[in-house]
Amino acid sequence: MSGRTTGAVVIGLDLGGTKIAAALFAPDGEVLVRRTRATPAREGAAAVLDALAAAAAEVDPEGLASLIGVAAAGVVDPRSGRVTSATDSIRGWAGTALGAGLADRTGLPVACDNDVRATAGPELAALTGHRGSLLYAAVGTGVGGALAVDGRMLHGAAGIAGHLGHLPSAEAAGLPCTCGATGHLEVIASGPGIAAHYARLTGSPPDRLETVAARAAGGDRAAVRAITTGAAAAGRVLGGLANALGPDRVVVGGGVPRIGALYHDALAAAFAAELMPPLRGLLPEPPLHGGDAAVRGAAALPATLPLHRPGAHR
């Protein structure tokens, strides 16, 4: 870790709809302690902030840390420290003063960001030099993303930059999106989107995405079509974005790509078909980092983002 965190012990927190991951990082980036706990997602924002503070205390019982970085689900504006939009996976999460609320509970300065942007941070840091550009997509229950240009992660108005799942997709035409609009990528390319497409094709809803993948491996044409349609839709959107942003690297992570080569190959082919000549040869790649990526990215946030301090004027 570098910048503001030089010489500091930092707590990294990763908040999802089901669990909170916490880690204590030494100044050289070594993980000193790791813990996880359930997210009290149905108990409201105050209970979630309390759980985050408890997770921080659990990994740092001796009070060694001087900073906290938190990567959180939802649309997070790092400048205001607020969750500007969120689904109902965490009840009452939209509008939460994440930075200030956690700072007041822990007594430490807090930097915060969206979980996907935080996860993409180590991917950006791994690029050669300090002016690399990155297009990062996380395809799972939803479709999230992060955009970095010339070494700088983009946040945008209200922290909304990078929400790739809400770009228009021809394959999703007419389908309602969780955001209230229709025809967005998420409803055809996410795990639930692929499963829902299979249900539309067969009239038989699958219990989970892996069931669709297993049926595709067995030659089920509807399963193959649902998976390749979702993958190709994601590939086309990412290819168009690559033309707009000129990334040095494109990363596709999340749970959906792990279903296998059928998905990966369809996404890569659709992506390549969109690219302008200077980008030909650019390929979507898997993430470099494993399970620690989000919490490690969270711990790096205080180096570059505004700090929200305890007791600051609200």
Secondary structure, 3 states (H helix, E strand, C coil): CCHHHCCCCEEEEEECCCEEEEEEECCCCCEEEEEEEECCCCCCHHHHHHHHHHHHHHHCCCCCCCEEEEEECCEEECCCCEEEECCCCCCCCCCCEHHHHHHHHHCCCEEEEEHHHHHHHHHHHCCCCCCCCEEEEEECCCEEEEEEECCEECCCHHHCCCCHHHCECHHHCCCECCCCCECECHHHHCHHHHHHHHHHHHCCCCCCHHHHHHHHHCCCHHHHHHHHHHHHHHHHHHHHHHHHHCCCEEEEECCHHHHCHHHHHHHHHHHHHHCCHHHCCCCEECCCCCCCHHHHHHHHHHHCCCCECCCCCC
